[in-house]
């Protein structure tokens, strides 16, 4: 019978165990790295899916905004047409009156054919001659002018004189000087006439 052999405890054994420890550490490190790579890949895949979903949602919102913008644009256009149809300013007629070709005396008439009402305005109307009044006339082509309003200007200044048209239309206006209290059937001395007949 042989005696049991003693285990060697020399430097070779120490190196063996060091190498075994290093090998185990390497295996552990590789497993840990593989786990981390798998985790990062999973996170990247999740981010890609999330980004794709975000892109789809963004495109959907952009499409909805474009559709709403087109609807709003159509509504604005429709409202604009409706307002133009209802707006009384759209039907008003404006005519400039001038005293001479140099524009030394200017006035304007604004008329609404639908109501037959109008307004004469001059910012610097001269005082009328003593014993006279100013008379506003409405003219049509090939027709006798019709006196529509008279006013008195005791001093130079702004005049606002409303008037009513006999039949709702007038092609031209003129302003004359007439004797005070007169009911003329034909124009006297013309001081203002249409500058844009």
C-alpha angles and dihedrals in degrees: 000000000000125000118248114264118244118238115250114247098180130122092283092067093050091051090048092055092045090053091047090051091049091049091050091048090051091050090049092047092050092049090048091049092048089051091049092048090050090049093049091047090050091049091048091050089049091049091049091051090046091049091049091050090048090051091050091048091047092050089048092051091047090051091049091048091050090049092048091046090054091047091048091048090051091048091050091050091048091048091049091053091047093049092048089052091050099036110107090203089067092065097045119113118214124195129183119220122200133192094213141347090275092060094236091149120032134180138161136217122206117193136181109206091194093062097024088229126130146169131223115206133182123170096202108025110169119236109268118249115269112277093016138098133201117250126200116214132194117213135195126188112276092002135108112259115253123218107232106170143358130206139181123226109192092177135019112272147087119337126192112183121175119208142177123228116228095227104009098258137082130167096199141009131210136180123217139179112247133176111272113267093010121137099210125195094195132038121266125204109343116229099166131027137171111289092193105037 
